[in-house]
Every structure is written in C-alpha cells, then in structure tokens.
Amino acid sequence: MIKNQIPPIQRVLIVGGTHGNEFTGVYTIKKLQQHPNLVQRQNFETITLLANPQAFAAVRRYLDKDLNRCFRQADLQDLTRSSYEDIRAREINHLYGANGKTPVDVVVDIHSTTANMGLTVITHEHPFNLQLVAYLQSVNPLVKVYILPKSLEASSLPSICELGCTIEVGAIPQGILQADRFEETEGLVKDILNYLELYNRGEVPLFKNSFTVYSHCGTIDYPRNESGEIQAMIHPQLQFQDYQPLNPGTPMFLTFKGEAIAYEGSSTIYPVFINEAAYYEKGIAMCITQPQQIFLKKK
C-alpha cells in the first residue's frame, strides 16, 4: 500500500458545463444529480455542480467571457468585474473555495474537446495529483496525462482547490453528445472517486512507479496576415494526430493556395489540442508538449 501524503479527503466537487456547449460534462452532472448513489462513497462527501447554466441554456461556450479564465484570486476579489461569468466565478468560489461556505478538498472538472485527445487528464505537479493520475493510468492505460504549469492553471475553475484535475474527452463536436465518449467519461469519474475512497482508507494499491506525462511547453498560432486573418489550416497529415511526434520539416499547415508550411523547429514536439474549435479566438492552433517520465516515491 502507498502511504498517505495529506489528510483524508472530506469533500469532492464534480463540475460539468464550465463551458455551456460541452454537453458531455453537462449531462454527466445531470445524470449524477438524478442518481446521486453513483457518486456516494462511505468516507467523503461528493457535490455536483453545473457551472455555467446560462451558457448551457444558450448552447454557447460562454455568455460574456470564458468562465474557465475567471478564477485568478485578484480577479475574484475585483468587485468591479460585472460580467455574468465574473459574477458566477465569485459565486462558485464563495461556495466551494478555500474560504467558502462548503470548501472542497478535490475538484474534478469535466470538459470535452473537438481535438482528438481521447481520455486526457490535465493537472499540475502536486504529489497527490501525480499519484492520482498514475492510478488512473494503471486502471486504464488509454488515459493520457497533460501537465500544466500551476501558473497557467491559476485562472481555471479547479484552481479554487490545490488537489484535483480536469478531464478532457474528444474528439466531440460542440453542442452534441456521443454515447461512447459519455460512457468513457463516466468510467473515469468513477475511477477517480474509487481512488479517493481507497486513499482515505489507506488502501491505495502499489502500481508501477513510473509513467509518462505530456508537459506543456507553449502554443503555436495559425499563420496570419497583417490584419490578423488566418492564412492557413492544419495540414491534413497533422489533423487528429494529438500526442503524436511532429518532426522538423514535417507539414504543419496548408495555405488556401494548397502550399504546405512545415514545422521549422529544431527538435521533435508533441502537439495536443490540434485545431480545437474554441481556441481560434485565443490565437492557438495547437498546444506543444514534451513527453516526460515521472517517477513516484513510494514509502
């Protein structure tokens, strides 16, 4: 068994619909609210939350601004921020943040993506989180782990808590449900809750002490003209190739004239969130990662 590193978990928050047009998370939460026995565990409390109900009703990612960029502490404390999402972020933090009415120990935020990310768990390098994702990979080897620097995660909803993760499942078009992806997401949530229950009992089984993660290194935008208009698309050879190596000289973009633009970097990279629909407005054609081997300390 693996020795516990922090006190037992008391309360867990499972979130869906942070983006209103990502239906997998929304309907996972709706199902869990209708059948709370699915998330009940003996040694901690589980709370479910539909984060952005107005955006869901409008089948939009957000109404005024991206809710998942509204949780920086300075922004939460700035009462002049009056958009719907800013107000909603303060409400969520007031309920579940460290100083909230019912503070939570772990946050699990469910998202979907138009990119071919499969089952991805996003977190930062906290020992508890690394142990959690190592367990998830041991249960389901198809799970990919994407590590973000904590500074980049600071504005997201899970940042109200030190522990936990974001689930990304795809590829799924915006505003629809896919039964296979829905069931995979349900299974991953169940595995997370099972781990937390084992953790509280001090019964986390020993598993392989090394595993692969993909560490965030930066982003690449689409080629644009002086007016900011996109001048090329993701090259067909790269489309849906998330987590696959992209070598120098390999086609990355295709112009509207049919000319290939190659990746000109000096080393191999591993793109993710390739051609994510929601990232066009953010100036991101793909995120860049490097695989890294993580070794867990066992006591």
Disulfide bonds with the S-S distance in Angstrom:
none
